[in-house]
Amino acid sequence: MAPPQQLVLAASSTDAGVAAWDLRTGAEAIRHRTCASRPRALTVVAGRFLAASQAPAGNSAPIHYYHWDKPQVAVKSFPVEPIRALIADPEGSYLIGGGISGDIFFWEVASGELLVQWHAHYRAVRCLALYDFLLISGSEDGSIKVWDLLTMLDEQSRLEAKTQHIYSFNQHALPVTDVACCHGAIAVSSSEDHTCKIWSLSEGRMLRSISFPAITDSVALDPRSHIFYAGGRDGKIYVTAMGIDVTSPSSDDSTIIGALDDHSKAVTSLASSTDGLILISGSEDGNVRVWDTRTQQVIRKFKHSQGPVTNVLLVTPKRVNLPPLQSLRKVCSANGGSESRAVIVPQPENDVQIFGNFSSDFLERCLDALQPGSSSRLFESGASALYGAPKQQGVEWRSKYLELQDLFVREEIVISFSQHMSWFLTD
């Protein structure tokens, strides 16, 4: 059986469409038109289709859906405001958008319903990331906030919460440009203040701040270890170890262990394969590079357009017959309306309903997490401490969890750092 096709995707802020190249052959598979998206505004919905938030053009800033085998837009939705950042959950049940006003929008894909909308930041939301039931948002106001989705999706919990967010990080001095999460409940953020910062999502604190020679606009994590890549405006991709000191915040350039250099302008977007062996980079020079992380060599070169590349992804498409895609609603139905405005391209007659499309996996996990005595939620006790007095069981579980978490992070980072320093020095 032939291995599944992997596609390298790239989009631009100019109307150059979304290009898709076959990773194995290097041939361009398709180019979706039209598309002009800003950084962090292109996402894949569980491998089934693409969603891209468009840069504002006049009074219009729609979200486009694309099928894999059709170059034209399948659905155009018109939110109440331009969406600056866009992601989907792993099951493809929800789309989450960060608006230019600082609001966050949470849509159900199957129905198009806007389930909840809340004001998250004082300025535009620039980036979003998910870790289990946690949503991490970064903003032009320099702040990073961590949200408990189970709380945000439940109206009563939101009303009872003292603060809607679990954590608010304000150590960045300038706008946050990107954020990514990895195992061990660790998040890495980049900013226009020339730093990347490493955060503990379980403890709600900064573990490390690393300074760079240039502004970093993008980050990608190596899933094999505690190494991340930071794309700089000087055209370099900095290979960075997270460091071994997790006991107190520190600032140190010594963990930058190398640089990948093949772009002539700023590196705007990065994406890593699930095994960490492939890194994709997009740049303002209009080029896309595919890197072998073991040899640190470019193995594929693609030219997207004359304009800047703002988004790159590496995906394995699921070519299935979809039920008609629904446009995204403008307002929550609970607020007294379900207004939507969309242009929907007719779908093939053989479209079939996909069972499980209504977020069954996510909802089952939510129900499990809400069961009395459950300890499956990473942030259960942290949220309880913020929103009210935690039960004794939650206190005991949190104490045990933090002990294990601290041991895990320390051992993993020390081992990873040692291995990669040895690998880099001997390469």
N, C-alpha and C positions, 0 to 999 in steps of 0.2 A: 504494500500500500504506500502510495506517495505521501510524503510528509505534508501537513497542511500548509497552505500558502501563507506567507507572511508578507505584509505590505508596509512600506515606509511611506508615511503620509506627511505632506507639508502644505501649509497655508500661508497666505501673505495678507498684509493690511491693505495692499492694492488689490484690485479685482482680478486676480490671476487664477482664481479657482483653487480647489484642493487637488493636488497631484498625488497619485498613488503609484509607487514603483514596486515591482516584485523584488524582494530582498535577494532571492537566489539567483535570478537571471539578470537583474538590473533593468529590465524592460519596463516602460511606463504602462501600467495596467489600465488606468482611466484618469480623467481629469474632470472633477465635478465643477460645474459652473452654475451660478456665479457664487463667489465667496470672497469676502474681504473681512478678515477677523484679526483682532488685536491679540497680543500674547495672552495665553491661558484661556482662550475662548473657543477652543476646538476640543471635542471629546468624543469617545466611542461609547456607545450604549451597549454594553455586554457583548461586543463583537457583532451585533445585529445591524446597526446602522450608525451613521455619523450625525452629530449635532454641532452646529457652529453658530455662535453669536456674531452678528455682523457689526462692523464699525458703523457709527451713525453716518447717514448720508441724507442731509436735509432733516426732515422730521421722522425719518424711517430708520429703525435699527432692529430688524427682525431676527429671529432665530430660525435657521434653516435645518431641515432634516434631509439626509441623502441616503439612498440605497447604494449598495456596493456596485451593482451592475448597470446603473443608469446615471448618465452625466448631469441630468437636470435636477433641480431642486424638487423633492417630493412634497414637502410641506413648508409653508412659511407661517410662523407665528409672530405676533406683535405684542410683546410685553408692554407694561405701562411705562417702562423706561429702558434705555440701552443697558444691556447686560455686559459687564466688563469681564467677568470670569465665569466659566461654565464647567461643571463636572457631573458625572453620573456615578451612582453607587455600583459596586461590582456585579450585582444581579441585574442591573439595567432596569430597575423598577422606578427609579426617581432621577430627575434632573435637578441640580441645585445651581442657582445663578446668583452672582453678586452684582448688584446694580451700581450705577454711577452715583447714586444718592447715598450709598452706604447700606442700603437694604439688602437682605438675603431673601431669595424666593425659593420655595421648595415645591416642585411639581411632581405629580404621579404621571409616569409616562403613558400607561395604558389608557387612562381616562382624560389626560390633559388637565386634570383638576389642580388648581393652586391650593395646596393643603395648608400652607402657612407662609406668612411673610412677616419679617421683623426688622427693626432698625438695628444694625450691628455696629456701624462705624460712622464717624463724622464726615468722612470723605469716601470716595469710590472704593469698592472692594476690588483689589487687583488680582488676588489668587485665592484658591480654595483647595483643601485636601481632606481626605477621609481617613480615619483610623478607627476601625470597628464602629462603635456608635458615636464617635467623636467627629465633629466638623471643626476644622481649623481654617480661619479666615485671616488674610493679611490685607492691609489697606494703605491707601495713599497717605493717611494720617500717621503712618509709622507704627501703628499698633497691630498686634496679633491677638486674636481671641479664640478661645476654645469653647465649643458649644456641645451640650448633651442633647443629642437629637431626640431621645425618648422624652425629655422634658419639653423640647420645643414643639414636638408633635402633639403634645397633650395640653389642652387649654387649661385644665385645672392646675396642672403642675406649673405652667407658666405664670398663672395668677398667684400661686403660693410662693414662687421663688423670690428671694430677696434680690438677687441679680440673675438675669437670664443666662449669662455666660458663666462657665466654671472658672476659667482663668482669663486674665487680661495681661498680656506682656507688652511693655512699653519701652524696652531697652533700645530699640532701633531709633536713630535720630532723624531718619529720612524715610520716604516711602518704601514699603515692603514690595519686592518685585516677584518673589516666588516662595513657595513653601512645599515641602515634601515630607512624608512620614515613612518610618521603617520599623522593623521588628524591635521589640524592647520598649515600645511606646516612646520612641525618640522622633522628634521633628527637627528639620533643618530649614532655616529661612535665609533668604538673601535680601539685600537692601541697597538702596542708592547711597548709603552711608559707608560703602566700601567694606562692609562686614557680612559674614554669615554667622548666624547664631544657632546653637544647638540647645534644644529644649527637652525637658522631661515632662511628658504629658501625664504621667502618673503622680508626680510630685508637684507639678506646677511651678517649675523654676528653670532658670537658665543654667545649663551645664558648662557652656563654653562660648566664647566669642572669638572669631578668627578674622583677622584683617587681611585684605587683599590689595594688590597694587592698583587694581582698577575696580570700578563699580561692577557688581555681579548682578546680572538680570535673570539668571536661571540656575536651578539646581536639579540634580538627579542623583539618586542613591544607588549604590551597589548593593543588591539584595543579598549578596553572599557575605558581606562583612560591613564593618563600620568605616566605610570609605564613601565619600561623595564627590561629585563633579560640580564645579561652579563655572558657569559661562560668563566671561568677562567682556566688558566693552572694548577691551584692547584686542579682541579676537582670539584670546587664549581660553582654553578649558583647563582649569586648575584641578589637579588630582589631589584630594585633601583627605587626610586621616582625621577622624573626629577627635583623637587625642585620648590620653589615658587618665587624665585627672577629672574625675566626676564628683569630687567631694566639695569643690567650691568653684564659683565662676572664675574664669581666667581669660586672658587675651594673649595669644601667642601665634606668631607666624610660622613656627617650626613644623607645624603639621601639614603644610603645603609641600607635598613630596614630589611633585612633578607638574608638567603642563603639556597638553596636546595643542599643537599649533599648526592649523592649516586654513584658517579663515582670515580674510583681510579686513573684516569689520566685526562689529559686536556680535557675540554669540547670544542670540535671543531666546533660544529654546533648546532643551535637552530631553532625551528619553532613553531609558535603559530597558534592555530585555529582561524577562523574568529570571533568567539564569545569570544575569550580570555580565555575559560575555560580549554583548553588543551594546554600543552607545551610539545614539543618533544625535546629531547637532544641526541646528539651523541658524543662519546668520543674516545680518543686514546686507551682506554681499550677494544675497539671492541664491546662495548655494546650500546644499545639504550634504553632510558627510556621515558615513557609516564607519565606525571605529571598532577594531578588534581590541578589547580592553587588555587582553593578555600580552599582545605585542605592541600595543599603543600605536598601531598603524591604521591608516585609512584603507578600507577594503572596497568601498563604493563611493562614487562621487555623482551627485545629481544637481542639475541646474533647474531651479524652479521658475524664476522670473527675473526681470530686471529690478523689481522692487524687493524689499526686505522679506525674509522668511520669518514669520512670527510664531508659528507653531509646528512642531514635529511630533509624530507618534509612530510607534511600532505596534502593529495589530495583527491578529489572526482572525480574518473575517469569518463569521458564521453565515453562510449563504442559505438562508431559510426563507420560506414564504411568510411574510408578515401580515397580520390583520391590518386594516387601514390605520395609518398613524394618525393620532389625534393632535389637533392644535393645542397649544398651551393657553390656559385661561389667563385673563388679565387680573381678575380679582378672586378672592376666596368665595366659594359658594356659601359659606357660613355667614358672609357679610351681606348677603342679600342679593347676590347676582352671580352670574357665571358667564360674563361677557367674554367673547373671543372674536377675533377677526383673523381669518386665515385664507390662504390660497392653497388648495389641496389638489395635487395631480392625481387623476384616477389611477387606481391600482389594478394589477392583473386580476382576471376573474378567478384564478385558482388560489387566491390568498386563503389561508386557513388560520383558524384561531390557534394561538400557541398557548398551551396550558401552562399555568404558573406565571403568566405574564403580569399578574396582579400582585407582584411583590410578596409571594407566599414565603419565601425564605426569610426575607427581612422581617416580616410581621411575626413569623414563628419565633425568630430570635428575640424580637422585642417582647413577646409574651413570656418567653422563658425567663428573660432578664427581669421581668416585673413580678415573677412569682415570689411569694414570701420566702425568705431564707436564701434566695438565689445569690450566688457570688460570681455569676458569669460576667457581670459588667465590670470592665476595667475601672470605671470611675464611679461606681455605685456609692462607696463611702465618701468620696470627695464631694459628690453632689449633695449627699445627705447632710454633710457638715455645713455646706453653704446654705441649704434650703431649710434646715431645721435640725434638731438634735438627733443624731444617728442612734439606731438601736445598738444594744451591746454587741449583738452578733456582727453588725457592720464594723464596729470599732475593732473587735478582735480580728476580723478578716482583713481589715485595712492594715493592721500592724503586721500580720503575717505576710500579706502581699508585698508591702514595702520592703520587708527584709529580703524576700526572694527576689524582688525587682532589683534592689540595690546589688545583690550578689550576682544576678544575671548580667546586668549592665557592666559591672566592673570586670567580670571574667571575660565577657564577649569582647569588650573594647580592648582589653589588654592583649588577648590572644590575637585579635584581628590586626591590631596596630603592629605587633611584633612580626606577624606573618607578612604583612604588606610592606613594611620597611625592609625586611629581608629580601622580598621579591623585587622591590624597586631598586635596591642597591646592587643586586646581583644581575639585574636584567641588562 
